[in-house]
Amino acid sequence: MHNIVSIGKQSSVSIRDLSLSFGSVTVLENLNLDIRDGEFLVLLGSSGCGKSTLLNCIAGLLEPTEGQIFIKDRNVTWEEPKDRGIGMVFQSYALYPQMTVEKNLSFGLQVAKVPKDEIDRRVARAAGILQIEPLLKRKPAELSGGQRQRVAIGRALVRDVDVFLFDEPLSNLDAKLRSELRVEIKRLHQSLENTMIYVTHDQIEALTLADRIAIMKSGVIQQLDDPVIIYNRPKNRFVAGFIGSPSMNFLTGELVEEGGRVLFRTNNVSFSLDGYDASEPLRAGRKVILGVRPEHIKVDGDIQGGEVHEAVVDIEEPMGADNLLWLKHAGHTMSVRIGGARRYAVGTKVRLAFDMTMASLFDAETEDRI
Amino acid sequence: MADISTLNTTVAGFDAVSSRLASGPSGRKPRRMLSTRNIVLYGTLTVAALYYLLPLYVMVVTSLKGMPEVRLGNIFSPPLEITFEPWVKAWAQACTGLNCDGLSRGFWNSVRILVPSVVVSIAVASVSGYALANWRFKGAELFFSILIIGAFIPYQVMIYPIVIVLRELGIYGTLTGLVIVHTIFGMPILTLLFRNYFASLPVELFKAARIDGAGFWQIYFRIMLPMSLPIFVVAMILQVTGIWNDFLFGVVFTRPDTYPMTVQLNNIVNSVQGVKEYNVNMAATLLTGAVPLIVYFLSGRLFVRGIAAGAVKG
């Protein structure tokens, strides 16, 4: 299955200056992306951001208006889907309803005129990996959602391909099955070591599965990075707000100078920026947005020195393991995550400390990270 | 398990239920059979059914009477003496023009028109509908618009040009000519029907098949066809009844010895010479209507399912 001459982390899929428009609507514009061999890349974004369109372009189901696509260093821009060395798994499973599971798995191989015993061998192997042997004689209608998606993955598996494409494969499943299959896909990737490109709008799936995440908005990749970096050092305000639930707290204000130090000020309340790792010198007078995640605000007992603010509990949302407090402070409402055992009555005054080492500062105009 | 405390709670629960029964309504509300609502509902249905069945009854009864009995004029009375003479005469002896071999000639003409017209029109329309729904080709929208407009042009406008075209092709007056005309005129509505049905199938199935390497015909025959039985039945019923009941094209594009059954029926019923044989006319009409009726009875359930499938998903 693996290219024998592959030298470590060569690029598996490369996209060069890809543009796609339907009539006057531009969906993708000048997109460039390099996916390493064996990498699990997640395309993340809300609906309409072009992530599925990009995947369909890689699969060959949509023709790009401009640009090139390389798979395994071969230019496949004009190739038919079947000749690209890809397998694809769809959100709605897309199993052929009139065929048994076995026929569903072997259909592509039959079309490609693969010898009978080779077909049997590959179907048996895929069924073994996905544990669907007992289902081989059934029709898709007789399977549960999870089983159907397993068969759909099997259909990509039997094709012995270099690249797996997943188009929101878990979105039609209920929450419990979704987390089960998520783990299975991760395990599959670990054992097969194929390149996988996975489209989703679910940030949990993205954070848990990905080697790297590409966050997309209106046809443009906003940030392509390791999940941890995306979470902790978002490149711009969109990425910061998109990843994390509940969303990052954003405070709009400006930088001011007081006693030789640059502070963040909003609604006449100043915040020390001690510990913030800025990529450029902070200059007073600049309009900025301060972003702090709910878990990076310490409350009462958790505070270990530093600047302390006071706030009032507005709403309390117990979520089991965690407890979410919505606080009023400096004219803003902000969410704070604390341990599930710590309860607060509405109206209670609490003390807060902001962990600026984990905060993000964005320019108010460009919304890019400072 | 059944210690005193659980026993007590069961008894308490039972008491609660029985007291609720005594205290007021519980469970399903009882309904009377002979309510005003039921009388109006079933009354209307019965009247409507009678209204539609009465003419059929008169036809069947009359066709089973001899002429002397018909002349008595009691059209609703059942036959005193049942005779199948009129049916035999209508089928094998009734005269139209020079031919005196009854409706049988027209029947076989109609069959010879019907079978190829239905098969060819459905085959062509289903492939066109599939291409329009799944393979976006250049000019597809334009092609489809033209087809739809075609469905709204009155037939009368096109008759004379078609006569000329068929004459130039040298097939005017032949069954081949009529089959071609029926096939073409079935195209707009059938293509629309198939296109909408195929468009209602999940597009991801089509994508999956393309990734599996199947081409245009493989996807059509191995993926689309097996999923489309209901819509094929709908198309078949539409075409069978439409073509069988056609009179206009039949009378315009054929000659007396190739007249379809409907045209022949008209000639028998409207003949002005001799006595009006009402019993033979009734039998001939029933014979002509038998084919669409049989098709409905055999495939009615699939028809409803096909229409419903299109309606719900479309």
HADDOCK unambig.tbl for C-alpha pairs under 7 A between the chains (distance, minus, plus):
assign (segid A and resid 61 and name CA) (segid B and resid 207 and name CA) 6.86 0.50 0.50
assign (segid A and resid 81 and name CA) (segid B and resid 210 and name CA) 6.59 0.50 0.50
assign (segid A and resid 81 and name CA) (segid B and resid 211 and name CA) 5.11 0.50 0.50
assign (segid A and resid 82 and name CA) (segid B and resid 210 and name CA) 6.95 0.50 0.50
assign (segid A and resid 82 and name CA) (segid B and resid 211 and name CA) 4.99 0.50 0.50
assign (segid A and resid 82 and name CA) (segid B and resid 212 and name CA) 6.07 0.50 0.50
assign (segid A and resid 82 and name CA) (segid B and resid 213 and name CA) 4.75 0.50 0.50
assign (segid A and resid 90 and name CA) (segid B and resid 204 and name CA) 6.89 0.50 0.50
assign (segid A and resid 94 and name CA) (segid B and resid 204 and name CA) 5.52 0.50 0.50
assign (segid A and resid 94 and name CA) (segid B and resid 205 and name CA) 4.68 0.50 0.50
assign (segid A and resid 94 and name CA) (segid B and resid 208 and name CA) 6.54 0.50 0.50
assign (segid A and resid 95 and name CA) (segid B and resid 205 and name CA) 6.74 0.50 0.50
assign (segid A and resid 96 and name CA) (segid B and resid 205 and name CA) 6.80 0.50 0.50
assign (segid A and resid 96 and name CA) (segid B and resid 223 and name CA) 6.80 0.50 0.50
assign (segid A and resid 98 and name CA) (segid B and resid 226 and name CA) 6.65 0.50 0.50
assign (segid A and resid 98 and name CA) (segid B and resid 227 and name CA) 6.95 0.50 0.50
assign (segid A and resid 108 and name CA) (segid B and resid 212 and name CA) 4.15 0.50 0.50
assign (segid A and resid 108 and name CA) (segid B and resid 213 and name CA) 6.09 0.50 0.50
assign (segid A and resid 111 and name CA) (segid B and resid 213 and name CA) 6.42 0.50 0.50
assign (segid A and resid 111 and name CA) (segid B and resid 214 and name CA) 6.19 0.50 0.50
assign (segid A and resid 112 and name CA) (segid B and resid 213 and name CA) 6.90 0.50 0.50
